[in-house]
Amino acid sequence: MASMRDIRRRIRVVKNIQQITNAMKMVAAARLRRAQDRAETARPYADKMFFMLESLSRAAQQVEHPLLEVRPEERIAVVVIGAERGLAGSYNANIMRRTTELLKGRDPEAVKLITFGRKATTFFRRRPYEIVMSSSLPATNIQFAEVRAAAAKVRELFEAREVDAVYLVYAKFINAAVQRPTALKLLPIAPPKAEEEAGPAEYIFEPGPDELLGRLLPKYVDTQVFRSAVEAVASEHGARMTAMTSATNNAGEVIDSLTLSYNKARQAAITKELLEIVSGAEALR
């Protein structure tokens, strides 16, 4: 059985850890509130642009644009949005697992990766995939300019026919406790299948469909990448807050258990001393 000194030392160490995890939980909670507001603000605009371009690309079937070209998926590019730091529970592991599932069965030489976050970059550097671009992912106040270069890179790869499809892998923010790893096909943009039998919708384009879609399609790619990055940041803070809450609670349970062990050891020591005193007094009679 451990001595009382050892138990007191362990209690002190666990209390220090509990203070750290509790502080990290409070920081993550404060950042989550701001990140959640940004994610919920960016979501409607990105969704509306997605459905609008789906419909317009179907209506303007005669328009040829590099970002609308559908080709057999022999080579793909994947934008992986991970976290810059750890201590977020299974958040990073879930993102990497979802990406690995997407890449399963594909030739590594036919895959190009664009990574956000140090964790994603470190993970895939150990795998046989080419990382054509890697960027950091700020934990607070991410700006559109910080993802524009990556969006431009995927457009360049697709337009140059270096890849036949582009996917986004990120954690969709549901709430503070739930973050859903999601794989989204970014390019090419496909019209909705449910409306094929009804025929294409009729639109009057002003300016012309070539110019209109030529301007909207690059903005759509940029918007979807930015939206995914914002959702990923909110998901990271939610996962970290949940993990640190669990760690703080677990530390409290360990402290209670150690305190009980300390009290038992102290009681045993007192009992032993009393027995020695009584035994000594009996010996002197």
C-alpha positions in Angstrom: 0.0 0.0 0.0 1.3 3.5 -0.9 2.5 5.7 2.0 0.5 8.8 3.0 3.3 11.0 1.6 3.0 9.3 -1.8 -0.8 9.6 -1.8 -0.6 13.3 -0.8 1.8 13.9 -3.7 -0.5 12.2 -6.2 -3.5 14.2 -5.0 -1.5 17.4 -5.5 -0.5 16.4 -9.0 -4.0 15.4 -10.0 -5.4 18.7 -8.6 -2.9 20.6 -10.7 -3.9 18.7 -13.8 -7.6 19.3 -12.9 -6.9 23.1 -12.8 -5.3 22.9 -16.2 -8.0 20.9 -17.9 -10.7 23.2 -16.3 -8.9 26.3 -17.6 -8.7 24.7 -21.1 -12.4 23.9 -21.0 -13.3 27.5 -20.2 -11.0 28.8 -23.0 -12.6 26.3 -25.5 -16.1 27.3 -24.4 -15.4 31.0 -24.9 -13.9 30.3 -28.4 -16.7 27.9 -29.3 -19.3 30.6 -28.8 -17.7 32.9 -31.4 -16.8 30.1 -33.8 -20.4 28.7 -33.6 -21.8 32.1 -34.5 -19.5 32.3 -37.5 -20.4 28.8 -38.6 -24.1 29.4 -38.4 -23.7 32.7 -40.3 -21.7 31.2 -43.1 -23.9 28.1 -43.5 -27.1 29.6 -45.2 -25.1 31.6 -47.8 -23.0 28.5 -48.8 -26.0 26.3 -49.0 -27.9 28.7 -51.1 -25.0 29.2 -53.5 -24.7 25.4 -53.8 -28.3 24.8 -54.8 -28.3 27.9 -57.1 -25.3 26.7 -59.0 -26.7 23.2 -59.3 -29.9 24.6 -60.9 -28.0 27.1 -63.1 -25.5 24.5 -64.3 -28.4 22.2 -65.3 -30.3 25.0 -67.1 -27.3 26.2 -68.9 -26.3 22.8 -70.4 -24.9 24.4 -73.5 -22.3 26.2 -71.4 -18.9 24.7 -71.2 -16.8 25.5 -68.2 -13.7 23.6 -66.9 -15.3 23.4 -63.4 -18.4 21.7 -64.8 -16.6 19.0 -66.8 -17.5 15.5 -65.6 -14.7 13.0 -66.2 -14.1 9.4 -64.9 -12.5 9.6 -61.5 -9.0 8.3 -62.1 -7.2 11.0 -60.1 -8.6 13.0 -57.3 -7.7 15.8 -54.9 -8.8 15.9 -51.3 -8.9 18.9 -49.0 -8.4 17.6 -45.5 -9.3 20.1 -42.7 -7.9 18.9 -39.4 -6.9 20.7 -36.2 -3.8 22.6 -35.4 -3.5 21.1 -31.9 -4.5 18.0 -30.0 -6.3 17.4 -26.7 -9.6 17.4 -28.5 -10.6 13.8 -27.8 -11.2 11.7 -31.0 -11.7 14.7 -33.2 -8.5 14.4 -35.3 -8.7 10.6 -35.4 -12.3 10.7 -36.8 -11.2 13.2 -39.6 -8.2 11.0 -40.5 -10.4 7.8 -40.5 -13.0 9.4 -42.7 -10.3 10.5 -45.2 -8.7 7.1 -45.2 -12.1 5.5 -45.9 -12.5 7.9 -48.9 -9.0 7.0 -50.2 -9.4 3.3 -49.6 -8.7 1.3 -52.8 -7.2 4.2 -54.7 -3.7 4.3 -56.1 -1.7 6.7 -53.8 0.0 8.1 -56.9 -3.5 9.2 -58.2 -4.2 11.2 -55.1 -3.2 14.7 -54.2 -3.8 16.2 -50.8 -4.3 19.7 -49.6 -4.2 19.8 -45.8 -5.2 22.3 -43.2 -3.9 22.0 -39.6 -0.7 20.5 -38.3 -2.4 17.3 -37.2 -3.6 16.5 -40.7 -0.3 17.4 -42.3 1.7 15.3 -39.8 -0.6 12.3 -40.3 -0.4 12.2 -44.1 3.3 12.9 -44.3 3.7 9.4 -43.0 1.5 8.0 -45.7 2.3 7.5 -49.4 0.2 10.4 -50.6 1.4 13.6 -52.2 0.7 16.7 -50.2 0.7 19.5 -52.8 -0.1 22.2 -50.2 -0.4 22.5 -46.5 -1.7 25.4 -44.4 -2.2 26.2 -40.7 -5.7 26.6 -39.4 -6.1 29.5 -36.9 -8.1 28.6 -33.8 -9.7 32.0 -33.6 -11.1 34.5 -36.1 -10.2 32.6 -39.3 -10.3 34.9 -42.4 -11.4 34.2 -45.9 -8.0 35.2 -47.2 -6.4 32.3 -45.3 -8.3 29.7 -47.3 -8.4 31.4 -50.6 -5.0 30.1 -51.7 -6.1 26.5 -51.1 -9.3 27.1 -53.0 -7.4 28.5 -55.9 -5.1 25.5 -55.8 -7.9 23.0 -56.2 -9.5 25.0 -59.0 -6.1 25.1 -60.7 -5.6 21.3 -60.4 -9.1 20.6 -61.7 -9.0 23.0 -64.6 -5.5 21.7 -65.7 -6.9 18.2 -65.7 -4.4 17.0 -63.1 -7.3 15.6 -61.1 -10.8 14.5 -62.2 -12.6 15.3 -58.9 -12.1 17.3 -55.7 -13.4 16.3 -52.3 -13.6 18.1 -49.0 -13.2 16.3 -45.7 -14.1 18.2 -42.6 -16.1 18.0 -39.3 -19.6 19.4 -39.7 -20.6 21.2 -36.5 -23.9 19.8 -35.1 -23.5 21.0 -31.5 -20.8 21.2 -28.8 -21.0 17.4 -28.2 -21.5 16.2 -31.8 -19.2 16.8 -34.7 -19.9 14.7 -37.8 -16.9 13.9 -40.1 -18.2 14.7 -43.6 -16.8 14.1 -47.1 -18.3 16.5 -49.7 -17.7 16.3 -53.4 -16.7 19.8 -54.4 -15.9 19.4 -58.1 -17.3 18.9 -60.6 -20.7 20.4 -59.8 -23.5 18.0 -60.8 -27.1 19.0 -61.3 -29.7 17.4 -59.1 -30.8 14.0 -60.3 -34.3 14.3 -58.9 -35.2 16.9 -61.6 -33.9 15.1 -64.6 -37.3 13.8 -65.7 -39.0 17.2 -65.4 -36.4 18.7 -67.8 -34.2 21.7 -67.2 -35.6 24.8 -65.7 -35.9 27.8 -68.0 -33.8 30.8 -67.0 -33.2 34.2 -68.7 -29.5 34.9 -68.2 -28.3 38.5 -67.8 -25.4 38.7 -68.4 -25.0 35.6 -70.5 -24.6 32.1 -69.0 -20.9 31.9 -69.9 -20.0 35.1 -68.1 -22.4 34.5 -65.2 -21.2 31.0 -64.4 -17.6 32.0 -65.2 -17.8 34.4 -62.3 -19.9 32.4 -59.9 -18.2 29.0 -60.1 -14.8 30.2 -58.7 -16.6 32.0 -55.9 -18.6 28.9 -55.1 -15.4 26.9 -54.6 -13.9 29.6 -52.4 -17.1 29.8 -50.4 -17.4 26.1 -49.8 -13.8 25.8 -48.7 -14.2 28.7 -46.3 -17.5 27.4 -44.9 -15.9 24.0 -44.3 -12.9 25.6 -42.5 -15.3 27.7 -40.3 -17.3 24.6 -39.4 -14.1 22.7 -38.6 -12.9 25.4 -36.2 -16.2 25.3 -34.4 -16.1 21.5 -34.3 -12.6 21.5 -32.9 -13.5 23.9 -30.0 -16.6 21.8 -29.3 -14.6 18.6 -29.2 -11.9 20.1 -27.0 -14.5 21.5 -24.6 -16.2 18.2 -24.3 -12.8 16.3 -23.9 -11.6 18.8 -21.2 -14.9 18.6 -19.4 -14.6 14.8 -19.3 -10.9 15.1 -18.2 -11.8 17.5 -15.4 -14.6 15.2 -14.1 -12.3 12.2 -14.3 -9.7 14.1 -12.3 -12.3 14.8 -9.6 -13.1 11.1 -9.4 -9.4 10.2 -9.1 -9.0 12.8 -6.3 -12.0 11.4 -4.4 -10.5 7.9 -4.8 -7.1 9.0 -3.6 -8.6 11.0 -0.7 -10.4 7.8 0.4 -7.1 5.9 0.2 -5.4 8.6 2.1 -8.0 8.5 4.9 -7.7 4.7 5.1 -3.9 4.9 5.3 -4.2 7.6 8.0 -6.7 5.6 9.9 -4.5 2.5 9.8 -1.5 4.6 11.0 -3.5 6.0 13.9 -4.8 2.5 14.8 -1.2 1.1 14.7 0.0 3.9 16.9 -2.8 3.3 19.4 -2.0 -0.4 19.5 1.7 0.3 20.1 0.8 2.6 23.0 -1.6 0.1 24.6 0.9 -2.7 24.1 3.6 -0.6 25.7 1.4 0.3 28.7 0.5 -3.4 29.2 4.1 -4.4 29.1 5.0 -1.9 31.9 2.5 -3.4 34.3 
